[in-house]
Every structure is written in structure tokens, then in C-alpha cells.
Amino acid sequence: METRSLGHTSLLVTPLGLGLAALGRPGYITLGHDEDVGPVRDGAALEARSHEVLDAAWAAGVRYVDAARSYGKAEDFLASWLAARRVTPGELTVGSKWGYVYTANWRVDAEKHEVKDHSAANLRRQLAETRARIGAYLRLYQVHSATFESGVLEDADVLGALVRLREEGVEVGLTLSGPRQADVLRRALEVRADGRPVFGCVQATFNLLERSVGPALAEARAAGWGVLLKEGVANGRLTGRNHAPEVEALHTVANAHGVSPDALALAWVLSHPWVDTALSGAATVAQLRSNLSALTVPQDAVTDPRLLGMAQTPQAYWSVRAALPWR
């Protein structure tokens, strides 16, 4: 798989990366995740599954992996894989995130799975935790789901700490979520601390159903930012597991071209020229391989006009996403 620079940073990434949100903990909101995990959900079993998927991604040429402090034991599983496979820093670009605290205690039926905390104290604590696990491998550190409501874009202590981290050689970015992704991104493009830019990368939700942030992402890329995209298959809604009317066109076009719905959905995401990396959220090797086939989807499938009518309003999309149960 080809490597390319992440925006104007020195980081090298591949068109498809691997996100660990569905691998580091037993519960997640992806459709059918309970089937993927299976009945054995202890830490050792999930670590072994994570290593299997990481092995498959590495063998396929994937060179960007995305974790977070709130993804259960994702950083621990990644650290043990890096050590076992003797991957050296620089061979793989690793990003992680701070700002949510995992609170489910390995329970799928927990009342709260994660709690947002964008305070400077939590940044210091979680950065230290991440460095204790993946140390020299950490190349990108991101604010997890930055919003206006959390105040993180106005917090001088947080912004100053992030600028210092960037000066130490770790790239700094933010991830976005919710119907105001574009507004938050445009504000982030203007954020300065002591006259210096804070952020240089953005990771946003962008897919066939939720396209509203697209113009703002193009603006970020034009400004030299790295652009990573998450939820390209909309937490399983753009896969063969969903046959609701909202995705009928996806299935029709995918069947006509002999490709899987998830591969077509990811190929559509990757067709935008301002995208550096789209994340696979695969929880199994089979899902990963299906996602990777996005790289061979024919162009006429990606540009099929029947896909245009799938776009939803941000409010409609995020309302459905907020109601997805943890499985």
C-alpha cells in the first residue's frame, strides 16, 4: 500500500488505517459487534483478537493505527503487539487521543461507557498514561471529540500544553463528532496559543450518509492540515448487516459491481482528493479484508449517481447514531 504525508506534517500514513475503538473493549456501538466479539470477552481473548487484526493490517501494508485512552485496553494491546512483533518507532505511525475516560469496567451493560473531560489536568494525566504504554511510538495526539460545549478550544492551559507537545515533536490534532463538526473545525483552524498554531490535523466523521463536514475538511487540507476520516461505514450502517431503506442504493450499486457494501462506502470516502487516511474500524480479520478491498473498487461504482441521494441532514444522522446501543 502506498504511503503519503499526513498533510504538511512529517508523518507518513497509508490510505487506509486501522482504528482500535472496536478492539480494545468488549462493548461498542457497531451493528453486530456482539457477534464479532463472541462469548469469550476477557482481556486475554480480546488482546489475542487485536493482535490477529493488527497482524493482518500490517501484512496488508497498513501503516497508520489509531487508539485512544477511552478505548478500554487498546493502547495496552497495541503496546504488547508492537513489542511482540518488534516493530520499531518510525515503521508505523501511531495516533492516540485524550479527553474521554473509560468507565465501563469491562461491562457491556454499563450505564456510562466513557465520560468526557477536556480539562488540562486530564490532558496531563492521560498523556502520561499514553506515553507509559506506547512511548516513542506516539506521533499524533488528538483532542477526543472537541466541541464548543467542552470549552477545550478556549482553554489557555490546554492549548499551551498542546503547543509545547507539538514543539517536542508530537503532532497535535483534534477529532470531531456531532452535527456541528464543520463549525468546530473552522474555529479550530483559527486557534492560536502565544501566537502559534495549535493544531495540524483533524479526524472527522464523513461518509455517504453524513457529508456536511466535507467543505470544511477541504479548507483544512488547503491550509496544510492532515485529514483523517472515521466512521466511513457509519458504525456498521453502511455494511451488509444493514438492509434499511436508507442504504438501498448502496446495496444496489455494490451488487451491480460485485463489491461489498463496506468496500464501496470506504472507496467513496477515499475518492475525495483532500483525504489522507480513512480508518477501518474492523473487529475481525474478515471485516478488515473486506474494508481493504475498497482500494480496488472500480471508479464507475464510486461515481454512480444513485449514491448521491443517500445523504442525510446532520441532525438526522447524529440522532440515529446517538441512539445506537452498546453491544
N, C-alpha and C positions, 0 to 999 in steps of 0.2 A: 504494500500500500504506500502511496506517495506520502511524503511529509511536506509540510509547508509551515511558514512562520505564522504564529498567532498574532495577527495584526502587525503592529510595528514593534512588538516585543522580540526578544531573542529566543523565545520558546518555540520549539518545533512540535507540531501536532499532526495527526492524521485526520482525514475527512470524517471518519467515524471514530468516536472514543467510547469508553465504557464507563457508565455511571454505576455506582455501588449502592444506590438507595434501596434496591430490592434484594441485595445480597447480604447486607450487614446486620439484619434484624429479622425476626420471624414474621412480622406483620408489615404489610404495605397496602396501598390503595389500588394497585394494578388489578385489572379484571383477571380472575383465576389465579391470583397469587397463592392462595391456599393449596391449590393443586400443584403448583410449581414447587413449593416447599416440602409438601408431603407430611406424613405424620411424625417424623423424627425431626424435632426442631431445637435440639440442644446446640450449644455453641460449637462443639466439635463437628457436628454434622453440617452446620452452616458454613463453618470455616472450610471444610473439605469441598463443599459445593462452590464456594467463592473461588477456591484455588483452581477448580476444574474450569470455571468460566474464564478466569484470568489466563490460564494456560492456553485456552482456545483463542482468546483475543490476541495474546502475544504471538502465537503461531500464525495468526492471520495477518499480522503486521500492525495491529492497533498499538499506538504509541501515546495515547492520552488516556489517563484514568482519573475519575472524579469521585472524591469522597466528601465526607462532612462529619463534624463532631456528633451530629444528631442521628447519624445512620447506624445506631447501635454499635457494633464492633467492627464496622467497615474498615477503619484505619488499622485496627489490630490485625484483621485478616489480610489486608494489603501488606502490612509490615512483615508478617510471617511468610507471605508468598515471595516478597522481594528477597528476603534472606534465604529461603529455601532454593530459589532459582538463581541466586547470585546475580541479580540484576544490579548493575552499577548506576549511581546517580548520573543522569545525562542520557542514558539509554531510553528512558521513559520519562515523559513529562507528567507530573502528578499535581493535581489541584485539590484543595480541600476548602472547607467553608466553616465559618464560625457564626454564631448568632442564635442557634437553637440548641436546647439542652434535651437530650433523650431521657424521657421519664417513664417509658412503658415497662421497664424492668423485665424485658423479655416476654411480656404478655401481649397477646393479640387483642384481648378484650379490655385493655387498659382504658380508663376514662380519658386520659390525655397521653398521647404518644410523644409529643415534644412541646416545649414551651419556649417562646421567643424571648431573647434577652440580648438587646443590642447595646448594652452598657459597656463602658470602657473596661470595667472590672472583668466582665465576662470575656471580652476580647483578650485581655492579658491571660486569663486562666485557660481559655480554650486554645490559644496559640501555643502556650506552654505544653498542653496536653498533646496537641498535634505534633509538635516538634519532638516530644518524648517518644512518639511512635514512628514517625516517618522521617524525622530529622532532615538530612541533606537532600532527600528526595522531593521535599516540598518546594515547588517552583511557582505556584499560583495560589494565593489565599484570597477568598472571596467573602463579602458580606452575604449571609444567607437570607434571601428574600427581603431585600431592602424595600421599605415603604415609607411614605410620608409620615404615617401614624407613629412609627417607631422612633422618629427623630434622629435616626442614625446619620442622615446627610447634613445635619446641623450641629452635631456633637463635636466640638473642637478637640476634646480629649481623644475621641475615637479617630477622627481624621488625622490628627497629628501623629498618632501611633501608627496608622496605616502608611503615612508618608515615610516615616522612619523605617518601616518594614520594607518598603519599596526601595529605599536607599541602600538597604542591606543586601539587595539582590533578589528579593522575592517579589514577583509581580502581584499587583493588587487589583481586584475586580469586585463586582457585585452581581448577585443573581436577582432575578425579578419574578414576581408572582402577582396574580390578580388583574382585574380589569384596567388598572392604571399603569401598567408596565411602561408604556410609551412616555407618559408624563414623568415618571420617576427617572427613566433613563435620560431624558432631556435635561432634567435638573442635575443629574449626576455628571453629565458632560461639562457642566459649568463649575462644579465643586472644586475649590482650591483650599489648601491649608498652607499658611505662610507664603501665599503667592504661588504655590506649586500645585500642579495637578495631582489628584489623589488616585484616581482610577485609570486603568488602561485596558480593561477587559470587561465584558458583560456576558452573562449567561441568562437567556430568556426562554420562556415558553413560546414556541412558534410551531404551528402545524396546520394541516388542512382545515381544521375547524376554527382555530384561533390564530388569525393573521394580523391582528391590529397593531402589533408592535413592529411589524416589518419596516415601515418607513423610518422609524427612529433607529432601528438597527442599522439600516443603510447609512444613516447620518453618523452613527458611532464608527462604523467601518471607514467612512470617508475621513473621519478625524484621526484615524490610525489605531483605533481600538481593536483588540481581538474580539471576535464574536463566536460564542459557543451557544448551541441551541439544545434545549432539553424538552422532554415530553413530545418528541416527534411523532410518537404513536398514541399520544393522549391517554397515557395510563391504561393502555390496552383497548381503548375505544376504536382505534384505527388498526385493528388486527382481525384475524379470523374468528376471534372469540365474540365479536360484537356484530349482530345482524340487525340492529335497529335501523329504521328508515334513514337516519342521519348519515349512514355510511354506505347506503346502497350504491351510489355512484362509484365509490372506491372499489367495492367488490366487483362491479360490472367491468370496470376498466382493467383491474388486476386479472380477472379471469380471461378477458379478451387477449391479454398479452402473455399469459402463462406465468405470472409472477405472484408472489404472496402480497396480501394487502399491506402488511407492515413494511415490506421492502419498497413498495410503491410510495407509501406515505413518507418514508425516510428519503427516498430518491427525490421526491418533490421538494422536501426541505433543502436538500443539498444542491438543488438546481439554482438556488439564489446566489448570485455572484459575491455577495458580501458575507457569506457563511464561511468560517474557518473549520469548525467541527460541529457535528451533530452527535449527540450522545445516544448510545444504545442503553436501555435500562434492563437488559436481559437478565433473567434469573436462572436460565438454563443454557446449556451449550446449544441445544436445538434452536432456541429463540435467538441466540447470538448469531448463529449461522444464517438464519433467515434474515435477520437485520442486515448482515454483511452483504447479502445478495442485492441490497439497494444499489451497490456500486456498479451492477451490470444491468439494471433496468433500462430498457430502451427509451430514448428521448421522446418518441411519439406517445409513449404511455404517460410520461410526466407532464406533457403539454396538452393532454386530452382535455378539451373544453368541458367535458362532463364533470371534471373535478372542481371547476370554478364555483358551482352552486353549493358546495359543501360548507362554505364559510358561515360562521355564526357570529352574532354580536358578542363582544367581550362579556357582557353581563350574563348572557345565556350560557356561554361556555363555562365561566367560572362558577355559576350557580350549580351546574351539574357536577363539576369537579369537586366543589365543597361538600357535596352530598355523597361522594363515593365512600363506601365503608372500608375500614381497615380489615384485611383478610389474612 
